[in-house]
Amino acid sequence: MNRGNISQLYPEQEYGSIRTKDGEDLRFNNQCLWNIRFDELTAGQEVEFEIQQTRTESLAFHIRPYIELSSAA
């Protein structure tokens, strides 16, 4: 899984973009979300996702909130 942050949201059209850790912007829409509704996303929120290559661009899909798991001591 890749990680990045929500960089832009367009609630009325239910799409947005994610800035990857490498600085690339990937578009997504509400059909690409896992375990979260579009209206629960916030700008700056850290997410994890897969990348799908199309003929013209890379898209983010299987997007879900990033949750860091702490290891038990």
Sequence and secondary structure as in RCSB ss.txt:
>XXXX:A:sequence
MNRGNISQLYPEQEYGSIRTKDGEDLRFNNQCLWNIRFDELTAGQEVEFEIQQTRTESLAFHIRPYIELSSAA
>XXXX:A:secstr
 EEEEEEEEETTTTEEEEEETTS EEEEEGGGBSSS GGG  TT EEEEEEEE SS EEEEEEEE        
